[in-house]
């Protein structure tokens, strides 16, 4: 795979990307990180959590270098943000050039071409060949919230249907739409009105036979919409094509297409939240593509900005134009530096064929995860698509969630220089989101560390 090793010399003084191998020089976190973390604790609210308290000196490719000189293998990508690496040459160069021109004017005051170019790219890349328009924002939560605003304006209906295990953000509306209470909602109520929740077909945990999960989940959703809410009151159904924070849950075949069919039959807009799944992550440009779904509105962020804050809502032109002038926007919406970064990220994704690379990552990793599932009693399920993969940890011999096991395995990985994340409604899922530019040797090394961490946990007495 192309890497960023020559970026420093080629890009006018940019820092050269780190050596692409795992190096553990100190305990993790090391002494300098520990010292800096104490400073953080004295000045930053405890409301910000941290997965691994190390301070980063530089990053690129599949490596994060901390201030103690440890080279950590990155299986997090800043929560699916740095899919093209944390210092992709095309992103760095475009950001450098843009910052020299100007950093901000506010697109609602004076216009600039980067905003238009990103919108044109999203209109081209997102599913469907119908006329589309795009609005740019800053965060994923903003994108979801504005998609709901657009849907309500276009349909003149108030209600929104969301799903079990969903995550859509931390604002008042998107927090309401999010399913998990702790840490996202606890103590922050009362919540926004007119948000209704339906079951999501979670194959591993679906009661009875998982083969019927899609059909049964659709039946439950239809009943809620038709008999409890009223279909003529529902503006939108908002769905993650693969659920992210909820545990990397892949819906069974037929569910998304059934959802789309039902929505269209009742004049309800289908909104796809592709904030974590979008831009090659799942082995398709968008996860909707795995079932040929064409949403009315699609929300994107994370990998779109290549590390800079940028989000978008792209949708059918007549829906996007339903909002009158001034109804959408934000001071930083579509910031010119973030737009420049996005153009570099999209260029990298397309030119380096990172859609295919995500499929290769799945082909390398999934067989070993399935072997781990067969041999380790704490691994209840493995799942995912492309470079969005996960294992669910359980009490041996049961399907009972084991969040303490997930926490222990993650800590072992961190100590050995591999950054992994824990997620899931029950806090028992280890998720893997490597940069799509990670090389095979580094990826396989990280996987070996994960395998060892799982097996070491199993042989430790008294931990299950």
NORQUIFEN-V248102 format. One record per pair of residues at least 24 apart in sequence whose C-alpha atoms are under 7 Angstrom apart, sorted by the first residue. I is the first residue (numbers start at 1). GAP is how many residues later the second one is. If there is no record, write none. Layout:
# NORQUIFEN-V248102
i: {I | I}
gap: {GAP | GAP}
This chain:
# NORQUIFEN-V248102
i: {1 | 1 | 3 | 3 | 4 | 4 | 4 | 4 | 7 | 11 | 17 | 17 | 18 | 18 | 18 | 20 | 20 | 21 | 21 | 22 | 22 | 22 | 22 | 23 | 23 | 23 | 24 | 24 | 24 | 24 | 25 | 25 | 26 | 27 | 28 | 29 | 29 | 30 | 32 | 32 | 33 | 33 | 59 | 59 | 60 | 60 | 60 | 61 | 61 | 61 | 61 | 62 | 62 | 62 | 71 | 72 | 72 | 72 | 73 | 73 | 73 | 73 | 74 | 74 | 74 | 75 | 75 | 75 | 75 | 75 | 76 | 76 | 76 | 76 | 76 | 76 | 77 | 77 | 77 | 80 | 80 | 80 | 80 | 81 | 81 | 81 | 81 | 82 | 82 | 82 | 82 | 83 | 83 | 83 | 84 | 84 | 84 | 84 | 84 | 84 | 84 | 85 | 85 | 86 | 90 | 90 | 90 | 91 | 91 | 91 | 91 | 94 | 94 | 94 | 95 | 95 | 95 | 98 | 98 | 99 | 103 | 103 | 104 | 104 | 106 | 106 | 106 | 114 | 114 | 114 | 115 | 115 | 115 | 118 | 118 | 122 | 123 | 127 | 128 | 130 | 131 | 131 | 132 | 132 | 132 | 132 | 133 | 133 | 133 | 133 | 133 | 134 | 134 | 134 | 134 | 135 | 135 | 135 | 136 | 136 | 136 | 136 | 136 | 137 | 137 | 137 | 137 | 137 | 137 | 137 | 138 | 138 | 138 | 138 | 138 | 138 | 139 | 139 | 139 | 139 | 140 | 140 | 140 | 140 | 140 | 141 | 141 | 141 | 141 | 141 | 143 | 143 | 143 | 143 | 144 | 144 | 145 | 145 | 147 | 147 | 150 | 150 | 150 | 151 | 151 | 151 | 152 | 153 | 153 | 154 | 154 | 155 | 157 | 157 | 157 | 158 | 158 | 158 | 158 | 159 | 159 | 159 | 159 | 159 | 160 | 160 | 160 | 160 | 160 | 160 | 160 | 161 | 161 | 161 | 161 | 161 | 161 | 162 | 162 | 162 | 162 | 162 | 162 | 163 | 163 | 163 | 163 | 163 | 164 | 164 | 164 | 164 | 165 | 165 | 166 | 166 | 167 | 167 | 180 | 201 | 202 | 202 | 203 | 214 | 214 | 214 | 218 | 218 | 231 | 234 | 235 | 235 | 236 | 236 | 236 | 236 | 237 | 237 | 237 | 238 | 238 | 238 | 238 | 239 | 239 | 239 | 240 | 240 | 240 | 241 | 241 | 241 | 242 | 244 | 245 | 245 | 246 | 246 | 246 | 247 | 247 | 247 | 247 | 248 | 248 | 250 | 257 | 257 | 269 | 270 | 270 | 270 | 271 | 271 | 271 | 271 | 272 | 272 | 272 | 273 | 273 | 273 | 274 | 274 | 274 | 275 | 275 | 275 | 275 | 276 | 279 | 279 | 280 | 280 | 280 | 281 | 281 | 281 | 281 | 282 | 282 | 282 | 282 | 282 | 283 | 283 | 283 | 283 | 283 | 283 | 284 | 285 | 304 | 304 | 305 | 305 | 305 | 305 | 306 | 306 | 306 | 308 | 308 | 309 | 310 | 310 | 354 | 357 | 358 | 358 | 358 | 359 | 361 | 361 | 362 | 362 | 376 | 387 | 387 | 388 | 388 | 389 | 389 | 389 | 390 | 390 | 390 | 390 | 391 | 391 | 391 | 392 | 392 | 392 | 393 | 393 | 395 | 401 | 401 | 402 | 403 | 403 | 406 | 409 | 409 | 409 | 412 | 413 | 413 | 413 | 418}
gap: {436 | 438 | 58 | 434 | 56 | 57 | 84 | 85 | 82 | 82 | 42 | 43 | 41 | 42 | 45 | 42 | 43 | 50 | 421 | 49 | 50 | 51 | 395 | 47 | 48 | 49 | 46 | 47 | 392 | 393 | 44 | 45 | 44 | 388 | 387 | 24 | 25 | 38 | 35 | 36 | 34 | 35 | 27 | 28 | 25 | 26 | 27 | 24 | 25 | 376 | 377 | 373 | 375 | 376 | 346 | 345 | 346 | 347 | 344 | 345 | 346 | 373 | 344 | 345 | 360 | 344 | 345 | 357 | 358 | 359 | 343 | 344 | 345 | 356 | 357 | 358 | 356 | 357 | 358 | 196 | 222 | 223 | 353 | 221 | 222 | 225 | 226 | 221 | 224 | 225 | 353 | 220 | 352 | 353 | 222 | 261 | 264 | 265 | 351 | 352 | 353 | 350 | 352 | 221 | 254 | 255 | 258 | 215 | 250 | 253 | 254 | 246 | 247 | 250 | 242 | 245 | 246 | 239 | 242 | 238 | 233 | 234 | 231 | 232 | 225 | 226 | 229 | 222 | 225 | 226 | 219 | 221 | 224 | 221 | 225 | 192 | 191 | 167 | 166 | 186 | 185 | 186 | 182 | 183 | 184 | 185 | 181 | 182 | 183 | 184 | 187 | 178 | 179 | 180 | 181 | 177 | 178 | 179 | 175 | 176 | 177 | 197 | 198 | 173 | 174 | 175 | 192 | 193 | 196 | 197 | 171 | 172 | 173 | 194 | 195 | 196 | 162 | 170 | 171 | 172 | 29 | 135 | 160 | 161 | 171 | 27 | 28 | 29 | 30 | 33 | 156 | 168 | 169 | 170 | 24 | 155 | 28 | 29 | 150 | 166 | 169 | 170 | 173 | 84 | 85 | 118 | 83 | 169 | 170 | 165 | 168 | 80 | 76 | 77 | 78 | 36 | 75 | 76 | 77 | 35 | 36 | 74 | 75 | 76 | 34 | 35 | 36 | 74 | 75 | 76 | 77 | 34 | 35 | 36 | 75 | 76 | 77 | 34 | 35 | 36 | 75 | 76 | 77 | 34 | 35 | 36 | 37 | 76 | 33 | 34 | 35 | 36 | 81 | 260 | 77 | 80 | 78 | 79 | 245 | 50 | 47 | 49 | 49 | 38 | 40 | 41 | 37 | 41 | 35 | 34 | 33 | 34 | 32 | 33 | 34 | 35 | 32 | 33 | 34 | 32 | 33 | 34 | 35 | 32 | 33 | 34 | 32 | 33 | 34 | 31 | 46 | 47 | 35 | 32 | 178 | 179 | 177 | 178 | 179 | 176 | 177 | 178 | 182 | 136 | 142 | 134 | 34 | 36 | 27 | 25 | 26 | 27 | 24 | 25 | 26 | 27 | 25 | 26 | 27 | 25 | 26 | 27 | 24 | 25 | 26 | 24 | 25 | 26 | 27 | 26 | 24 | 25 | 74 | 75 | 78 | 77 | 105 | 106 | 107 | 76 | 103 | 104 | 105 | 106 | 72 | 73 | 75 | 76 | 102 | 103 | 71 | 70 | 38 | 41 | 33 | 36 | 37 | 40 | 35 | 36 | 39 | 30 | 33 | 29 | 24 | 28 | 82 | 79 | 28 | 29 | 78 | 27 | 25 | 26 | 24 | 25 | 79 | 46 | 47 | 44 | 45 | 42 | 43 | 44 | 39 | 40 | 41 | 42 | 38 | 39 | 40 | 36 | 37 | 38 | 35 | 36 | 69 | 25 | 27 | 26 | 24 | 25 | 24 | 44 | 45 | 48 | 41 | 36 | 37 | 40 | 28}
